[in-house]
């Protein structure tokens, strides 16, 4: 059999397994709480790997190795920032958010948590934050579909549109059928595939080159500056890279994993597993790039597409069947993110936008039905946006990360740790954070200098300052809020 046939066999096995998991999860899904949050029964292993896989996307398998392949260690600062941000998120946000979302009206989405936590009778927090999720995640999902179509086109010569539709159909199918549990369980398989691939490939590559000494010797022959941490970087550039870590605290598709933990106590174990996964994966991506430099930039000639270094090495070093599973790991990275974002967007549509305009309580079956229709609707809109390949959509990933991080991040932290946050303060902070992202990126960034700083940092600070100032001006004692806050402090202390 030809190489491509073996790779298609690997890909078919992987895709069939994802659909199978979706239908198995369907049997465990009976109401909207199950569909959107898995009935709060997620163990630490599943939660940790699901959070990691849904976060990293194709950036971990293609973007990071490609950047390191071109510029060296200076590009690893973003991975360091993300790892530190993820550790802080698991340490300080996860246990308290798990407790608070249950105590404050058994909230199953971030917007509903904001509304319940602050006793927002106007429902303005649900509407604003739900709309932000709906708009940005629809574009986010679209960028994932673009990446999927491009992947199939580059790997198998399939027409972009058919590749995009294929990846969309499989991802939508298991998300539609199995909901949160399907997304979480498939994320575990996908997360394991990603880390195994990222560890296995550089190990085999280093052996192929003759050992670590030979690897680094060949990199130094290409350019010794590739192994330095600061060469080629600027203070603003490195600060911007590390600032990516701020985004974690505002990412709805990651925060929802914290809310789904079996108990707040599980956050400690999940943190250790999740950060271990991230460190291994980032190191694997770095050494994949180093092996690529030693083989292609030193011996074989530069790759036409640096972001394809993982694919090129996999096809060079492994049997086509194994190379096919390595390709499937890239697809897994893309699908895990798309499925998580589809579900969170659907939950915002059904749980937040729908409930903001009608007091009617949904029955269990109707809630699940609307959740599935929400997934389908968002997927159709995202696919329509992705139909004509559009690089500006892919460029929105970093922009959306800043938007969520600066729009939601300070609100999450203040709602968990500050008693005096008010509805007005939270709403004003979110609006200012989101607007600052737009103004900084579109109007100030072209001016250069300090304005080249990644927009998440000034926008995060602006949100925080405005939220605190407005809350202090509008705060009034509320015994119910005080009681719930005290209950969360007690519950979190007990869980440590």
C-alpha positions as CSV (number, residue, x, y, z in Angstrom):
1,X,0.0,0.0,0.0
2,X,1.1,3.6,-0.7
3,X,2.0,5.9,2.2
4,X,-1.1,7.9,1.8
5,X,-3.4,4.9,2.1
6,X,-1.7,4.0,5.5
7,X,-2.3,7.5,6.7
8,X,-5.9,7.5,5.6
9,X,-6.4,4.2,7.6
10,X,-5.0,5.9,10.7
11,X,-7.2,9.0,10.2
12,X,-10.3,6.8,9.7
13,X,-9.6,4.9,12.9
14,X,-9.2,8.1,14.9
15,X,-12.3,9.8,13.5
16,X,-14.5,6.7,14.0
17,X,-13.3,6.6,17.6
18,X,-14.3,10.2,18.2
19,X,-17.8,9.6,16.9
20,X,-18.1,6.4,18.9
21,X,-17.2,8.3,22.1
22,X,-19.9,10.8,21.3
23,X,-22.6,8.2,21.0
24,X,-21.5,6.5,24.2
25,X,-21.6,9.8,26.1
26,X,-25.2,10.3,24.8
27,X,-26.3,7.6,27.2
28,X,-25.1,9.6,30.1
29,X,-26.8,12.8,29.1
30,X,-30.4,13.4,30.3
31,X,-30.8,17.1,31.0
32,X,-29.2,20.5,30.2
33,X,-26.9,20.3,33.3
34,X,-25.5,17.0,31.9
35,X,-25.3,18.4,28.4
36,X,-23.5,21.6,29.3
37,X,-21.5,20.6,32.4
38,X,-21.5,16.8,32.6
39,X,-23.5,16.8,35.8
40,X,-20.5,18.2,37.7
41,X,-18.9,14.7,37.7
42,X,-15.6,15.3,36.0
43,X,-12.6,13.7,37.6
44,X,-9.2,15.5,37.9
45,X,-7.6,13.5,35.1
46,X,-10.3,14.1,32.6
47,X,-10.7,17.8,33.7
48,X,-6.9,18.5,33.4
49,X,-6.4,16.9,30.0
50,X,-9.7,18.3,28.7
51,X,-8.7,21.8,29.7
52,X,-5.2,21.4,28.1
53,X,-6.4,19.9,24.9
54,X,-9.3,22.4,24.4
55,X,-6.9,25.3,25.0
56,X,-3.8,24.5,22.9
57,X,-5.3,23.7,19.4
58,X,-3.1,23.5,16.4
59,X,-0.8,26.2,17.7
60,X,0.9,23.6,19.9
61,X,1.5,21.2,17.0
62,X,2.2,23.6,14.2
63,X,2.4,27.3,15.3
64,X,4.9,26.9,18.2
65,X,7.3,24.4,16.5
66,X,7.2,26.6,13.4
67,X,8.1,29.8,15.3
68,X,10.9,28.0,17.2
69,X,12.2,26.5,13.9
70,X,12.6,30.0,12.5
71,X,13.7,32.1,15.5
72,X,14.9,29.7,18.2
73,X,14.4,29.8,22.0
74,X,13.2,33.4,22.1
75,X,9.8,32.1,20.8
76,X,9.4,29.9,23.9
77,X,8.5,32.8,26.1
78,X,4.9,32.5,25.1
79,X,4.8,28.9,26.3
80,X,6.3,30.0,29.6
81,X,3.7,32.7,30.0
82,X,0.9,30.3,29.2
83,X,2.2,27.6,31.6
84,X,2.6,30.1,34.5
85,X,-0.9,31.5,33.7
86,X,-2.4,28.0,33.7
87,X,-0.8,27.1,37.0
88,X,-2.1,30.3,38.7
89,X,-5.6,29.6,37.2
90,X,-5.7,26.1,38.5
91,X,-4.3,27.2,41.9
92,X,-6.4,30.2,42.7
93,X,-9.4,30.2,40.4
94,X,-10.4,26.5,39.9
95,X,-11.3,25.5,43.5
96,X,-13.1,28.7,44.4
97,X,-15.0,28.8,41.0
98,X,-16.1,25.2,41.5
99,X,-17.6,26.0,44.9
100,X,-19.0,29.4,44.0
101,X,-20.8,28.3,40.9
102,X,-22.7,25.6,42.8
103,X,-23.5,27.9,45.8
104,X,-24.6,30.8,43.6
105,X,-27.7,29.3,42.0
106,X,-25.9,26.2,40.6
107,X,-24.6,28.2,37.7
108,X,-23.6,26.2,34.6
109,X,-22.1,29.0,32.5
110,X,-19.8,31.9,33.2
111,X,-22.4,34.6,32.3
112,X,-25.0,32.9,34.6
113,X,-22.4,32.8,37.3
114,X,-21.8,36.5,37.0
115,X,-25.6,37.2,37.2
116,X,-26.2,34.8,40.1
117,X,-23.1,35.9,42.1
118,X,-24.0,39.7,41.9
119,X,-27.8,39.2,42.1
120,X,-28.3,40.9,38.8
121,X,-32.1,41.2,38.4
122,X,-31.6,43.3,35.2
123,X,-29.9,40.3,33.5
124,X,-27.5,42.8,31.8
125,X,-24.5,40.7,32.8
126,X,-25.9,37.6,31.1
127,X,-26.8,39.5,28.0
128,X,-23.4,41.3,27.6
129,X,-21.2,38.4,28.4
130,X,-23.3,35.9,26.5
131,X,-23.2,38.1,23.4
132,X,-19.4,38.4,23.7
133,X,-19.1,34.7,23.9
134,X,-21.5,34.2,21.0
135,X,-19.6,36.6,18.6
136,X,-16.0,35.8,19.5
137,X,-16.4,32.0,19.7
138,X,-18.3,31.8,16.5
139,X,-15.2,33.4,14.8
140,X,-12.9,31.2,16.9
141,X,-14.8,28.1,15.7
142,X,-14.6,29.3,12.2
143,X,-10.8,29.7,12.5
144,X,-10.6,26.1,13.6
145,X,-12.6,24.9,10.6
146,X,-10.3,26.9,8.3
147,X,-7.3,25.2,10.0
148,X,-9.0,21.8,9.5
149,X,-9.6,22.4,5.8
150,X,-6.1,23.7,5.3
151,X,-4.7,20.6,7.1
152,X,-6.6,18.1,4.9
153,X,-5.6,20.1,1.8
154,X,-1.9,20.1,2.7
155,X,-1.7,16.5,4.0
156,X,-3.9,14.6,1.5
157,X,-4.5,16.9,-1.4
158,X,-8.2,17.1,-0.6
159,X,-10.1,20.2,-1.7
160,X,-10.1,22.8,1.1
161,X,-13.9,23.1,1.2
162,X,-14.4,19.3,1.5
163,X,-11.7,19.0,4.1
164,X,-13.3,21.8,6.1
165,X,-16.8,20.3,5.9
166,X,-15.4,16.9,6.9
167,X,-13.8,18.1,10.0
168,X,-16.8,20.2,10.8
169,X,-19.2,17.3,10.3
170,X,-17.3,14.9,12.6
171,X,-16.7,17.5,15.4
172,X,-20.3,18.7,15.3
173,X,-21.6,15.1,15.3
174,X,-20.0,14.0,18.5
175,X,-20.5,17.4,20.2
176,X,-24.2,17.5,19.1
177,X,-24.9,14.0,20.3
178,X,-22.8,13.7,23.5
179,X,-22.5,17.2,24.8
180,X,-20.0,18.1,27.5
181,X,-19.1,14.5,28.4
182,X,-18.4,13.7,24.7
183,X,-16.3,16.8,24.4
184,X,-14.4,16.1,27.6
185,X,-13.8,12.4,26.9
186,X,-12.7,13.0,23.3
187,X,-10.4,15.8,24.7
188,X,-8.7,13.2,26.9
189,X,-8.0,10.9,23.9
190,X,-6.9,13.9,21.9
191,X,-4.7,15.3,24.7
192,X,-3.0,11.9,25.1
193,X,-2.4,11.7,21.4
194,X,-0.9,15.2,21.3
195,X,1.5,14.7,24.2
196,X,2.6,11.2,23.0
197,X,3.3,12.5,19.5
198,X,5.2,15.5,20.8
199,X,7.4,13.4,23.1
200,X,7.9,10.5,20.7
201,X,8.8,12.4,17.6
202,X,11.8,14.4,19.0
203,X,13.1,11.4,20.9
204,X,13.2,9.4,17.6
205,X,14.6,12.4,15.8
206,X,17.4,12.9,18.4
207,X,18.3,9.2,18.0
208,X,18.3,9.6,14.2
209,X,20.8,12.5,14.6
210,X,23.2,10.6,16.9
211,X,22.2,12.0,20.3
212,X,21.6,15.3,22.1
213,X,25.2,16.4,21.6
214,X,25.0,16.1,17.9
215,X,21.6,17.8,17.8
216,X,22.9,20.9,19.6
217,X,26.2,20.9,17.6
218,X,24.3,21.0,14.3
219,X,22.0,23.8,15.6
220,X,25.0,25.9,16.6
221,X,26.5,25.4,13.1
222,X,23.3,26.8,11.6
223,X,23.1,29.7,14.1
224,X,24.3,29.7,17.7
225,X,21.9,32.5,18.5
226,X,19.0,30.1,18.0
227,X,19.8,28.7,21.5
228,X,19.7,32.0,23.3
229,X,16.6,33.3,25.2
230,X,16.8,36.9,24.3
231,X,18.5,37.3,21.0
232,X,16.1,38.6,18.4
233,X,13.5,39.6,21.0
234,X,12.7,43.0,22.5
235,X,11.5,43.9,26.0
236,X,8.0,44.7,24.6
237,X,7.9,41.5,22.6
238,X,8.9,39.2,25.5
239,X,6.5,41.0,27.9
240,X,3.8,40.6,25.3
241,X,4.6,36.9,25.0
242,X,4.5,36.3,28.7
243,X,1.3,38.3,29.0
244,X,-0.6,35.6,27.1
245,X,-0.8,33.8,30.4
246,X,-3.3,36.5,31.6
247,X,-5.8,35.1,29.1
248,X,-6.5,31.9,31.0
249,X,-8.5,33.5,33.7
250,X,-11.1,34.7,31.2
251,X,-11.4,31.7,28.9
252,X,-15.0,30.3,29.2
253,X,-14.1,26.9,27.6
254,X,-11.3,26.4,30.2
255,X,-13.2,27.8,33.2
256,X,-16.1,25.5,32.5
257,X,-13.8,22.5,33.2
258,X,-13.2,23.9,36.7
259,X,-17.0,24.2,37.2
260,X,-17.5,20.6,36.2
261,X,-15.1,19.1,38.7
262,X,-16.5,16.5,41.1
263,X,-15.5,18.7,44.0
264,X,-13.2,21.7,44.7
265,X,-10.8,19.3,46.3
266,X,-10.0,17.7,43.0
267,X,-8.5,20.9,41.7
268,X,-5.1,20.2,43.3
269,X,-4.7,16.8,41.6
270,X,-6.0,18.2,38.3
271,X,-3.5,21.1,38.5
272,X,-0.6,18.7,38.8
273,X,-1.8,16.6,35.9
274,X,-2.6,19.6,33.7
275,X,0.6,21.4,34.2
276,X,2.6,18.2,33.8
277,X,0.9,17.8,30.4
278,X,1.6,21.4,29.4
279,X,5.3,21.2,30.3
280,X,5.8,17.9,28.5
281,X,3.9,19.2,25.4
282,X,5.8,22.5,25.3
283,X,9.2,20.8,25.6
284,X,8.2,18.3,22.9
285,X,7.2,21.2,20.6
286,X,10.6,22.9,21.3
287,X,12.6,19.8,20.6
288,X,10.6,19.0,17.5
289,X,11.7,22.4,16.2
290,X,15.3,21.8,17.2
291,X,15.3,18.4,15.4
292,X,13.8,20.2,12.4
293,X,16.6,22.8,12.5
294,X,19.3,20.1,12.6
295,X,17.8,18.1,9.8
296,X,16.3,20.7,7.4
297,X,18.1,23.9,8.0
298,X,21.5,22.1,8.4
299,X,21.3,19.2,5.9
300,X,18.3,19.0,3.7
301,X,17.5,22.7,3.0
302,X,14.9,24.9,4.6
303,X,11.3,23.8,4.7
304,X,8.9,25.8,2.4
305,X,6.4,26.0,5.3
306,X,8.1,26.2,8.8
307,X,4.7,25.3,10.5
308,X,4.8,22.0,8.7
309,X,8.0,20.9,10.5
310,X,6.1,18.4,12.7
311,X,4.4,16.8,9.7
312,X,7.6,16.7,7.6
313,X,9.5,15.0,10.5
314,X,6.7,12.5,11.1
315,X,6.6,11.4,7.5
316,X,10.4,11.1,7.4
317,X,11.1,9.3,10.6
318,X,8.1,6.9,10.9
319,X,6.2,4.1,9.1
320,X,3.3,5.7,7.2
321,X,0.7,4.1,9.6
322,X,2.4,5.8,12.6
323,X,2.9,9.0,10.6
324,X,-0.8,8.9,10.0
325,X,-1.5,8.8,13.7
326,X,0.9,11.7,14.2
327,X,-1.1,13.6,11.6
328,X,-4.3,12.6,13.5
329,X,-2.7,14.2,16.6
330,X,-2.6,17.6,14.8
331,X,-6.3,17.1,13.8
332,X,-7.0,16.2,17.4
333,X,-5.5,19.5,18.5
334,X,-7.8,21.4,16.2
335,X,-10.9,19.3,16.9
336,X,-10.6,19.5,20.7
337,X,-10.6,23.3,20.6
338,X,-13.5,23.5,18.1
339,X,-15.7,21.1,20.0
340,X,-15.2,22.9,23.3
341,X,-15.9,26.3,21.8
342,X,-19.0,25.0,20.0
343,X,-20.4,23.8,23.3
344,X,-19.6,26.9,25.3
345,X,-21.1,29.1,22.5
346,X,-24.3,26.9,22.5
347,X,-24.6,27.2,26.3
348,X,-24.3,31.0,26.0
349,X,-27.1,30.9,23.4
350,X,-29.4,28.7,25.3
351,X,-28.6,29.2,29.0
352,X,-27.8,32.9,28.9
353,X,-29.4,34.7,25.9
354,X,-32.6,32.6,25.9
355,X,-33.1,32.9,29.7
356,X,-32.3,36.6,29.6
357,X,-35.4,37.2,27.5
358,X,-37.9,34.7,28.9
359,X,-38.7,33.5,32.5
360,X,-39.9,30.1,31.2
361,X,-38.1,27.2,32.7
362,X,-36.9,24.6,30.2
363,X,-37.8,20.9,30.7
364,X,-34.8,18.5,30.7
365,X,-35.5,17.2,27.2
366,X,-36.3,20.6,25.8
367,X,-33.1,22.0,27.3
368,X,-30.9,19.3,25.7
369,X,-32.8,19.8,22.4
370,X,-32.1,23.5,22.4
371,X,-28.5,22.9,23.3
372,X,-28.1,20.6,20.3
373,X,-29.8,23.1,18.0
374,X,-27.5,25.8,19.4
375,X,-24.4,23.7,18.5
376,X,-25.8,23.1,15.0
377,X,-26.6,26.8,14.5
378,X,-23.2,28.0,15.6
379,X,-21.5,25.4,13.5
380,X,-23.4,26.4,10.3
381,X,-22.6,30.1,10.8
382,X,-18.9,29.2,11.5
383,X,-18.7,27.0,8.4
384,X,-20.2,29.7,6.3
385,X,-17.6,32.2,7.5
386,X,-14.9,29.6,6.8
387,X,-16.1,28.6,3.3
388,X,-13.8,31.1,1.7
389,X,-10.5,30.7,3.3
390,X,-9.8,34.0,5.1
391,X,-6.5,34.7,6.9
392,X,-8.2,37.5,8.8
393,X,-10.3,34.9,10.6
394,X,-7.2,33.0,11.6
395,X,-5.7,36.2,12.8
396,X,-8.6,36.7,15.1
397,X,-7.4,33.9,17.4
398,X,-4.9,36.1,19.2
399,X,-7.4,39.0,19.2
400,X,-10.2,36.8,20.6
401,X,-7.8,35.5,23.3
402,X,-7.1,39.1,24.3
403,X,-10.8,39.9,24.2
404,X,-11.8,37.1,26.5
405,X,-8.8,37.5,28.8
406,X,-9.3,41.3,29.3
407,X,-13.1,41.2,29.0
408,X,-13.8,38.4,31.5
409,X,-10.5,37.8,33.4
410,X,-10.7,40.7,36.0
411,X,-14.4,40.1,36.5
412,X,-13.8,36.4,37.3
413,X,-11.0,37.2,39.8
414,X,-13.0,40.0,41.5
415,X,-16.1,38.0,41.7
416,X,-14.2,35.2,43.5
417,X,-12.1,37.3,45.8
418,X,-13.7,40.7,46.4
419,X,-16.9,41.1,48.3
420,X,-17.7,44.6,47.0
421,X,-17.9,43.9,43.3
422,X,-21.2,45.2,41.9
423,X,-23.2,44.6,38.8
424,X,-22.4,48.1,37.5
425,X,-18.7,47.6,38.2
426,X,-18.6,44.2,36.5
427,X,-20.5,45.5,33.4
428,X,-18.4,48.7,33.1
429,X,-15.2,46.7,33.5
430,X,-16.1,44.2,30.9
431,X,-17.1,46.8,28.4
432,X,-14.0,48.9,29.0
433,X,-11.8,45.8,28.8
434,X,-13.3,44.7,25.4
435,X,-13.3,48.2,24.0
436,X,-9.6,48.8,25.0
437,X,-8.7,45.6,23.2
438,X,-10.2,47.0,20.0
439,X,-8.8,50.5,20.4
440,X,-5.3,49.3,21.3
441,X,-5.1,46.8,18.5
442,X,-6.7,48.7,15.7
443,X,-5.9,52.4,16.5
444,X,-2.8,52.5,18.7
445,X,-0.8,49.4,17.7
446,X,0.0,50.9,14.2
447,X,1.7,53.8,16.0
448,X,4.5,51.5,17.2
449,X,6.7,51.9,20.3
450,X,5.0,51.0,23.5
451,X,1.7,50.5,21.6
452,X,3.2,47.3,20.1
453,X,2.6,45.7,23.5
454,X,0.0,42.9,23.3
455,X,-3.4,44.4,23.8
456,X,-4.4,42.0,26.6
457,X,-2.1,43.7,29.2
458,X,-3.4,47.3,29.0
459,X,-7.0,46.1,28.5
460,X,-6.8,43.8,31.5
461,X,-5.5,46.6,33.7
462,X,-8.2,49.0,32.4
463,X,-11.0,46.5,33.2
464,X,-9.6,46.0,36.7
465,X,-9.3,49.7,37.5
466,X,-12.8,50.6,36.1
467,X,-14.5,47.6,37.8
468,X,-13.0,48.5,41.2
469,X,-13.7,52.2,40.9
470,X,-17.3,51.8,39.8
471,X,-18.0,49.1,42.4
472,X,-16.7,51.3,45.2
473,X,-19.0,54.1,44.0
474,X,-22.1,51.8,43.7
475,X,-21.7,49.2,46.4
476,X,-24.4,48.6,49.0
477,X,-24.6,45.9,51.6
478,X,-26.4,42.7,50.5
479,X,-26.8,40.0,53.1
480,X,-27.4,37.3,50.6
481,X,-24.2,38.1,48.7
482,X,-22.3,38.3,52.0
483,X,-23.6,34.9,53.1
484,X,-22.7,33.2,49.8
485,X,-19.3,34.7,49.8
486,X,-18.6,33.5,53.4
487,X,-19.9,30.0,52.4
488,X,-17.5,29.9,49.5
489,X,-14.5,30.9,51.7
490,X,-15.4,28.2,54.1
491,X,-16.0,25.5,51.4
492,X,-12.7,26.4,49.7
493,X,-10.7,26.3,52.9
494,X,-12.1,22.9,53.7
495,X,-11.2,21.6,50.3
496,X,-7.5,22.5,50.4
